[in-house]
Amino acid sequence: MSRPFPPSFAKHVCRAAAWLTLLSPVAWAADVLQLAPESPDKPWAIPSVSGTADRAGPWVQRDAVFGQGKGVPIEQNRRYSLAELIDIAQRNNPETRIAWEQARRAALAVGLDESEYAPQVSIDVIGGYQRTPLPIPTTTIPAGYFISDTREIFPVLALKWLLFDFGRREGQDQAARANSFVANVAFTGVHQKLVYTVSRAYFSLGAARGRLSSARRAVTAAETVQDAAVSRRERGLATVVVPAQAQRQTAQARYYLTKATGDERTAYANLIASLGVAADARIDIVDSSQQPLPAEPPEDMDTVLRDALAHRPDVIAAIGKIEAAEGALKTRRADYYPKIGLSAQIFENIGGFSTDGGPWSTVNKPGGSILLTLSVPLYDGGGRDSRVASAQSEVAAARDSLAQVRDAATLQVVSAYNDLKTSLAAYSAAVALREAAQTAYEAALGAFNGGVGTYTDVASELSSLATADAQKEDAHANVFTAAAALAFASGVVQTR
């Protein structure tokens, strides 16, 4: 019925395949995953605030791929500092992994848009059998018709290549790269938020432990006063009321100790939860009271604000969203212009033809075509106008969002700046209050032991000392929390 492919056809196919390999996106497209952060446990380095879609290129070299289930083991005989706790959180917390995968998807979208610049090559095979009655003059065939039998196979190597589209693909590429940039910035923002969350939980635990230590000291002091009251009662220098009052004071101090113990356990659980490790994990944590106080913030708040607007991920991401919206607008405007493309085919016609059951005529020859196409859009019922107007609205909304984000960032920085200044001043006052309360308590206790003071004075000064001690511990932790909040608001959180 038919003959095998002739040698000429195989030669044509090999030449075409070799030529198309040079144009294949595999041969020239960059590894678009380089645009994404390299792993979920390390933040992406944000370029300068003036970064645009052109700068949203492969900043990060992809050296390793994060594996499922990767985590940091907890060493039982080790005390973990805040920096080490942050490292554990960045490696274990699922939020960083989710943001990392989103950044990778955005990078892969760039590769998808880049593929439109390459020719599209396919191999198609069309084959079948057809039996067709056809009319013919009776002068030729008395019956007035004849039967045509056709059987053919067309293996086709086809190429389609869009040569010019007047900016449509360029706009798509700009939007995709800007979206990848935004996803990378958001990834770093997740890391900064995680650092702040862990830091806040860490200093809250420090405050809870400080209050627990204060409660223990209060119990010790109450027991000392109780012993003194009992001693005076035994010597006949006090009524039975005084020891009873001292016992009540001690019981109350122990109650506060129990409550402080529960608060410390809750603060520890909150810190463990922020790390993304098992809730029953036991970690030995360095006490935050061992850290020196942070420095005073600079007096020039304008410098802090400028740094915040230059480094905050949400501000930089808002700039990237404007770039993406402008790329989408460029794509929509290109819909008004024509498209110029190239199409080509190389095929083999393998088939046969028979009339009224007669002998078959066969063919096994190569063929081909090359065509230049021009598509000019004329009318679409206003669809292009609507799409352009929608894209223009997206650009305007993105610019308004940038202004809104800047205003919110400014307010957050000013608030965090004032909180840090207030917290430092409050700590200094709390230290002075604690020292004064200690002096007053010691004087009242000495007078009580010497028989010239009353129990009421001792109890009052003991309560004041316990309150001042707890306030000092709270003020100490508040300073660190306020400093972490200012660093987070300014976008300069050290993520590693």
C-alpha positions as CSV (number, residue, x, y, z in Angstrom):
1,M,0.0,0.0,0.0
2,S,2.8,2.5,0.9
3,R,6.5,2.7,1.0
4,P,8.8,3.7,4.0
5,F,9.9,7.3,4.5
6,P,12.5,8.1,1.8
7,P,16.0,9.1,2.9
8,S,15.4,12.7,1.9
9,F,12.6,13.0,4.5
10,A,14.8,11.8,7.3
11,K,17.5,14.2,6.3
12,H,15.0,17.1,6.3
13,V,13.7,16.2,9.7
14,C,17.2,15.9,11.2
15,R,18.3,19.3,9.8
16,A,15.1,21.0,11.1
17,A,15.5,19.4,14.5
18,A,19.1,20.6,14.8
19,W,18.1,24.1,13.8
20,L,15.3,24.2,16.3
21,T,17.4,23.0,19.1
22,L,19.5,26.2,18.8
23,L,16.3,28.1,19.3
24,S,14.9,26.0,22.1
25,P,14.2,27.8,25.4
26,V,16.2,25.0,27.1
27,A,19.3,26.2,25.3
28,W,19.1,29.9,26.2
29,A,16.6,30.5,29.0
30,A,18.1,31.2,32.4
31,D,17.3,29.2,35.4
32,V,14.4,31.3,36.6
33,L,14.5,29.8,40.1
34,Q,17.6,31.9,40.7
35,L,15.1,34.8,41.0
36,A,13.6,33.2,44.2
37,P,15.3,33.0,47.6
38,E,17.6,30.0,47.8
39,S,16.2,28.4,51.0
40,P,13.3,29.0,53.5
41,D,15.6,29.5,56.4
42,K,17.6,32.5,55.1
43,P,16.1,35.9,54.2
44,W,16.4,37.4,50.8
45,A,18.7,40.4,50.6
46,I,16.6,43.3,49.5
47,P,18.3,45.6,46.9
48,S,18.0,49.4,47.1
49,V,14.6,51.1,47.3
50,S,15.0,52.2,43.7
51,G,14.9,48.6,42.5
52,T,12.7,48.1,39.5
53,A,11.6,45.1,37.4
54,D,14.9,45.4,35.5
55,R,16.7,44.9,38.8
56,A,14.4,42.0,39.8
57,G,16.9,39.6,38.3
58,P,18.7,36.6,39.6
59,W,20.3,38.2,42.7
60,V,20.4,34.9,44.6
61,Q,22.4,31.9,43.4
62,R,20.5,28.7,44.0
63,D,23.0,26.5,45.7
64,A,20.8,24.2,47.6
65,V,17.1,23.2,47.6
66,F,15.3,22.9,50.9
67,G,14.2,19.4,51.7
68,Q,10.9,18.4,53.3
69,G,11.1,17.9,57.0
70,K,14.4,19.7,57.5
71,G,14.7,21.1,61.0
72,V,17.1,22.1,63.8
73,P,17.6,19.5,66.6
74,I,17.4,20.9,70.1
75,E,20.5,20.2,72.2
76,Q,19.6,19.4,75.8
77,N,22.9,20.5,77.4
78,R,23.0,23.9,75.8
79,R,21.7,27.3,76.7
80,Y,20.2,29.1,73.8
81,S,20.6,32.9,73.2
82,L,18.1,35.0,71.4
83,A,20.1,34.8,68.2
84,E,20.1,31.0,68.4
85,L,16.4,30.9,69.1
86,I,15.8,33.1,66.0
87,D,17.8,30.7,63.9
88,I,15.7,27.8,65.2
89,A,12.5,29.7,64.3
90,Q,13.7,30.5,60.8
91,R,14.6,26.9,60.1
92,N,11.4,25.4,61.6
93,N,8.6,27.9,61.4
94,P,6.2,26.9,58.5
95,E,5.6,30.6,57.6
96,T,9.0,31.0,56.1
97,R,8.6,27.8,54.0
98,I,5.2,29.0,52.7
99,A,6.7,32.4,51.7
100,W,9.6,30.7,50.1
101,E,7.4,28.5,47.9
102,Q,5.4,31.6,46.9
103,A,8.6,33.3,45.9
104,R,9.6,30.3,43.9
105,R,6.3,30.2,42.1
106,A,6.7,33.9,41.2
107,A,10.1,33.1,39.8
108,L,8.8,30.3,37.7
109,A,6.1,32.6,36.3
110,V,8.9,34.7,34.9
111,G,10.1,31.6,33.0
112,L,6.6,31.0,31.7
113,D,6.5,34.5,30.2
114,E,10.0,34.2,28.8
115,S,8.9,31.1,26.9
116,E,6.6,33.2,24.7
117,Y,9.7,34.7,23.1
118,A,10.8,31.2,21.8
119,P,9.3,29.4,18.8
120,Q,6.7,26.7,19.5
121,V,7.6,23.4,17.9
122,S,5.3,20.4,17.7
123,I,5.0,17.0,15.9
124,D,1.6,16.3,14.6
125,V,0.3,13.2,12.8
126,I,-2.9,13.2,10.8
127,G,-4.1,10.0,9.2
128,G,-7.2,8.2,8.2
129,Y,-9.4,6.6,5.6
130,Q,-12.2,8.3,3.7
131,R,-14.7,6.9,1.2
132,T,-16.5,9.6,-0.8
133,P,-19.2,9.3,-3.5
134,L,-18.6,12.1,-6.0
135,P,-20.9,13.2,-8.9
136,I,-19.7,13.0,-12.5
137,P,-21.4,13.6,-15.8
138,T,-23.3,10.5,-17.2
139,T,-21.5,11.0,-20.4
140,T,-18.4,9.8,-18.6
141,I,-19.9,7.3,-16.2
142,P,-23.5,6.2,-16.9
143,A,-24.2,5.9,-13.1
144,G,-23.5,9.6,-12.7
145,Y,-21.1,9.2,-9.8
146,F,-18.0,7.4,-8.8
147,I,-16.5,6.2,-5.4
148,S,-13.2,7.8,-4.3
149,D,-11.2,5.8,-1.6
150,T,-8.5,7.7,0.1
151,R,-6.1,6.7,2.8
152,E,-3.3,9.0,4.0
153,I,-0.9,9.7,6.8
154,F,0.7,13.2,7.3
155,P,3.5,13.3,9.9
156,V,4.2,17.0,10.3
157,L,6.9,18.9,12.1
158,A,5.4,22.3,12.7
159,L,6.8,25.6,13.9
160,K,5.1,28.8,15.1
161,W,7.0,31.9,16.1
162,L,5.6,35.2,17.2
163,L,8.2,37.7,15.9
164,F,6.7,41.1,16.9
165,D,3.9,42.1,19.2
166,F,4.8,45.7,19.9
167,G,5.4,45.3,23.6
168,R,2.8,42.8,24.8
169,R,5.4,40.1,25.9
170,E,7.7,42.8,27.2
171,G,4.9,44.1,29.5
172,Q,4.1,40.6,30.7
173,D,7.8,40.0,31.4
174,Q,8.0,43.3,33.3
175,A,5.0,42.4,35.4
176,A,6.2,38.9,36.1
177,R,9.7,40.1,37.2
178,A,8.1,42.8,39.4
179,N,5.8,40.2,41.0
180,S,8.8,38.0,41.6
181,F,10.6,40.9,43.2
182,V,7.5,41.6,45.4
183,A,7.4,38.0,46.5
184,N,11.0,38.0,47.4
185,V,10.6,41.2,49.5
186,A,7.5,39.6,51.1
187,F,9.6,36.6,52.0
188,T,12.2,38.8,53.7
189,G,9.3,40.6,55.5
190,V,8.1,37.2,56.8
191,H,11.5,36.6,58.3
192,Q,11.6,40.1,59.9
193,K,8.2,39.6,61.4
194,L,9.3,36.2,62.7
195,V,12.4,37.8,64.2
196,Y,10.2,40.4,65.9
197,T,7.7,37.8,67.1
198,V,10.4,35.6,68.7
199,S,12.2,38.6,70.2
200,R,9.0,39.9,71.8
201,A,8.2,36.4,73.2
202,Y,11.8,36.1,74.4
203,F,11.6,39.4,76.3
204,S,8.1,38.6,77.6
205,L,9.6,35.4,79.1
206,G,12.4,37.5,80.5
207,A,9.9,39.8,82.1
208,A,7.9,36.8,83.5
209,R,11.1,35.3,84.9
210,G,12.0,38.6,86.4
211,R,8.6,38.9,88.1
212,L,9.0,35.3,89.3
213,S,12.4,36.2,90.9
214,S,10.8,39.3,92.4
215,A,8.0,37.1,93.9
216,R,10.5,34.7,95.4
217,R,12.4,37.6,97.0
218,A,9.1,38.9,98.3
219,V,8.3,35.5,99.9
220,T,11.8,35.5,101.5
221,A,11.3,39.0,102.8
222,A,7.8,38.2,104.1
223,E,9.2,35.1,105.9
224,T,11.9,37.3,107.5
225,V,9.3,39.8,108.7
226,Q,7.2,36.9,110.0
227,D,10.1,35.5,111.9
228,A,10.7,38.9,113.4
229,A,7.0,39.2,114.4
230,V,6.9,35.8,116.0
231,S,10.1,36.6,117.9
232,R,8.6,39.8,119.3
233,R,5.5,38.0,120.3
234,E,7.5,35.4,122.1
235,R,9.3,38.1,124.0
236,G,6.0,39.7,124.9
237,L,6.7,42.8,122.8
238,A,3.7,42.3,120.4
239,T,0.2,41.1,120.5
240,V,-1.1,37.9,118.8
241,V,-2.4,40.1,116.0
242,V,1.1,41.0,114.7
243,P,2.2,37.4,114.0
244,A,-1.2,36.7,112.4
245,Q,-0.8,39.7,110.1
246,A,2.7,38.6,109.2
247,Q,1.4,35.1,108.4
248,R,-1.2,36.7,106.2
249,Q,1.5,38.7,104.4
250,T,3.6,35.6,103.8
251,A,0.6,33.7,102.5
252,Q,-0.2,36.5,100.1
253,A,3.4,36.6,98.9
254,R,3.3,32.9,98.2
255,Y,0.0,33.3,96.3
256,Y,1.7,35.9,94.1
257,L,4.6,33.5,93.7
258,T,2.3,30.8,92.4
259,K,0.7,33.2,90.0
260,A,4.1,34.4,88.8
261,T,5.1,30.7,88.3
262,G,2.1,30.2,86.0
263,D,2.8,33.4,84.1
264,E,6.4,32.2,83.5
265,R,5.2,28.9,82.1
266,T,2.7,30.6,79.8
267,A,5.4,32.9,78.5
268,Y,7.7,30.0,77.9
269,A,5.0,28.1,76.0
270,N,4.4,31.2,73.8
271,L,8.1,31.4,73.0
272,I,8.2,27.7,72.1
273,A,5.2,28.2,69.8
274,S,6.9,31.1,68.0
275,L,9.8,28.8,67.2
276,G,7.7,26.3,65.3
277,V,9.0,23.3,67.3
278,A,7.1,20.8,69.3
279,A,5.0,22.3,72.1
280,D,6.6,19.9,74.7
281,A,10.1,20.8,73.7
282,R,12.4,21.7,76.6
283,I,14.9,24.4,75.8
284,D,17.4,26.0,78.2
285,I,17.2,29.7,77.5
286,V,19.6,32.5,78.4
287,D,18.0,35.0,80.7
288,S,17.4,38.3,79.0
289,S,18.5,40.2,82.2
290,Q,22.1,39.2,81.3
291,Q,22.0,41.4,78.2
292,P,23.0,45.1,78.3
293,L,20.4,47.7,77.7
294,P,20.0,48.9,74.1
295,A,21.4,52.3,73.2
296,E,19.3,55.4,73.1
297,P,17.7,56.0,69.7
298,P,19.1,58.9,67.6
299,E,17.8,62.3,68.5
300,D,17.1,63.0,64.8
301,M,13.9,61.1,64.1
302,D,13.9,62.2,60.4
303,T,17.0,59.9,60.0
304,V,15.0,57.0,61.4
305,L,12.1,57.7,59.2
306,R,14.2,57.9,56.0
307,D,15.9,54.6,56.9
308,A,12.5,53.0,57.5
309,L,11.1,54.1,54.1
310,A,14.3,52.8,52.4
311,H,14.3,49.4,54.1
312,R,10.8,48.4,55.1
313,P,9.7,45.4,53.1
314,D,6.1,46.6,52.8
315,V,7.2,49.9,51.3
316,I,9.6,48.3,48.9
317,A,6.9,45.7,47.9
318,A,4.5,48.6,47.2
319,I,7.0,50.1,44.8
320,G,7.3,46.7,43.1
321,K,3.5,46.4,42.8
322,I,3.5,49.7,40.9
323,E,6.1,48.3,38.5
324,A,3.9,45.2,38.0
325,A,0.8,47.2,37.4
326,E,2.7,49.3,34.8
327,G,3.8,46.2,33.0
328,A,0.3,44.9,32.8
329,L,-0.8,48.3,31.4
330,K,1.9,48.0,28.7
331,T,0.6,44.6,27.8
332,R,-3.0,45.9,27.5
333,R,-1.9,48.8,25.3
334,A,-0.1,46.5,23.0
335,D,-3.5,44.9,22.1
336,Y,-4.1,47.8,19.8
337,Y,-1.2,46.9,17.6
338,P,-0.7,44.1,15.1
339,K,1.1,40.8,15.6
340,I,3.6,39.5,13.1
341,G,4.5,35.8,13.2
342,L,6.2,33.0,11.3
343,S,4.9,29.5,10.7
344,A,6.5,26.6,9.0
345,Q,5.9,23.0,8.3
346,I,7.8,20.0,7.1
347,F,5.7,17.0,6.3
348,E,5.5,13.7,4.5
349,N,2.5,12.7,2.4
350,I,2.1,9.0,2.7
351,G,-1.1,7.8,1.1
352,G,-3.1,6.3,-1.7
353,F,-6.1,6.9,-3.9
354,S,-8.5,4.5,-5.6
355,T,-11.5,5.0,-7.8
356,D,-14.4,2.6,-7.9
357,G,-12.3,-0.2,-6.5
358,G,-9.6,0.2,-9.1
359,P,-5.9,0.0,-8.7
360,W,-4.4,2.2,-6.0
361,S,-2.2,5.2,-6.8
362,T,0.3,5.9,-4.0
363,V,2.5,8.7,-2.9
364,N,5.4,9.0,-0.3
365,K,7.0,12.4,-0.8
366,P,8.1,15.2,1.5
367,G,6.6,18.7,1.4
368,G,6.7,21.9,3.4
369,S,5.6,25.5,3.8
370,I,6.8,28.7,5.3
371,L,4.4,31.5,6.0
372,L,4.6,35.0,7.4
373,T,1.4,36.1,9.2
374,L,0.1,39.5,10.1
375,S,-2.8,39.9,12.5
376,V,-4.3,43.4,12.7
377,P,-7.1,43.9,15.4
378,L,-9.8,46.2,14.1
379,Y,-12.9,45.9,16.3
380,D,-13.6,44.0,19.5
381,G,-16.7,45.7,20.9
382,G,-14.7,47.9,23.3
383,G,-12.9,45.1,25.0
384,R,-9.5,46.6,24.6
385,D,-10.6,49.9,25.9
386,S,-12.1,48.3,29.0
387,R,-8.9,46.3,29.6
388,V,-6.7,49.3,29.3
389,A,-8.9,51.4,31.6
390,S,-8.8,48.5,34.2
391,A,-5.0,48.4,34.0
392,Q,-4.8,52.2,34.4
393,S,-7.0,51.8,37.5
394,E,-4.6,49.2,38.9
395,V,-1.7,51.5,38.4
396,A,-3.5,54.3,40.2
397,A,-4.5,52.0,43.0
398,A,-0.9,50.7,43.4
399,R,0.4,54.3,43.7
400,D,-2.3,55.1,46.3
401,S,-1.4,52.0,48.2
402,L,2.3,53.1,48.3
403,A,1.2,56.4,49.8
404,Q,-1.0,54.5,52.4
405,V,1.9,52.2,53.3
406,R,4.3,55.1,53.7
407,D,1.8,56.9,56.0
408,A,1.3,53.7,58.1
409,A,5.0,53.1,58.3
410,T,5.7,56.6,59.4
411,L,3.1,56.3,62.2
412,Q,4.5,53.0,63.3
413,V,8.1,54.3,63.4
414,V,7.1,57.4,65.4
415,S,5.1,55.3,67.8
416,A,7.9,52.8,68.3
417,Y,10.5,55.6,68.6
418,N,8.5,57.3,71.4
419,D,7.9,53.9,73.1
420,L,11.6,53.2,73.3
421,K,12.4,56.7,74.7
422,T,9.6,56.3,77.3
423,S,10.7,52.8,78.2
424,L,14.3,53.8,78.8
425,A,13.2,56.7,81.0
426,A,10.7,54.4,82.8
427,Y,13.5,51.9,83.5
428,S,15.7,54.6,85.0
429,A,12.9,55.7,87.2
430,A,12.1,52.1,88.2
431,V,15.7,51.5,89.2
432,A,15.6,54.6,91.4
433,L,12.2,53.6,92.9
434,R,13.6,50.1,93.6
435,E,16.6,51.4,95.4
436,A,14.4,53.8,97.5
437,A,12.0,51.0,98.3
438,Q,14.8,48.8,99.4
439,T,16.2,51.5,101.7
440,A,12.8,52.2,103.2
441,Y,12.1,48.5,103.8
442,E,15.4,47.9,105.5
443,A,14.9,51.0,107.7
444,A,11.4,49.9,108.7
445,L,12.5,46.3,109.4
446,G,15.4,47.6,111.5
447,A,13.1,49.9,113.5
448,F,10.7,47.0,114.0
449,N,13.4,44.7,115.2
450,G,14.7,47.4,117.5
451,G,11.2,47.9,119.0
452,V,10.7,51.4,117.8
453,G,8.8,50.6,114.6
454,T,5.4,49.1,113.9
455,Y,4.5,46.1,111.9
456,T,2.2,48.2,109.8
457,D,5.2,50.2,108.6
458,V,7.2,47.1,107.8
459,A,4.3,45.5,105.9
460,S,3.7,48.7,103.9
461,E,7.3,49.0,103.0
462,L,7.5,45.3,102.1
463,S,4.6,45.6,99.7
464,S,6.1,48.7,98.2
465,L,9.4,46.9,97.7
466,A,7.7,43.9,96.1
467,T,5.8,46.2,93.7
468,A,8.9,48.3,92.9
469,D,10.9,45.1,92.3
470,A,8.3,43.7,89.8
471,Q,8.1,47.1,88.1
472,K,11.8,47.2,87.6
473,E,11.8,43.8,86.0
474,D,8.9,44.8,83.7
475,A,10.6,48.1,82.8
476,H,13.8,46.2,81.9
477,A,11.9,43.8,79.5
478,N,9.9,46.7,78.1
479,V,13.0,48.4,77.0
480,F,14.1,45.4,74.9
481,T,10.6,44.9,73.5
482,A,10.4,48.6,72.5
483,A,13.9,48.4,70.8
484,A,12.8,45.3,68.9
485,A,9.6,47.1,67.8
486,L,11.6,50.1,66.6
487,A,13.9,47.8,64.6
488,F,11.0,46.0,63.1
489,A,9.2,49.3,62.3
490,S,12.3,50.6,60.7
491,G,12.8,47.5,58.5
492,V,16.4,47.0,59.9
493,V,15.7,43.8,61.9
494,Q,18.8,41.6,61.8
495,T,17.5,38.3,60.4
496,R,20.8,36.5,60.7
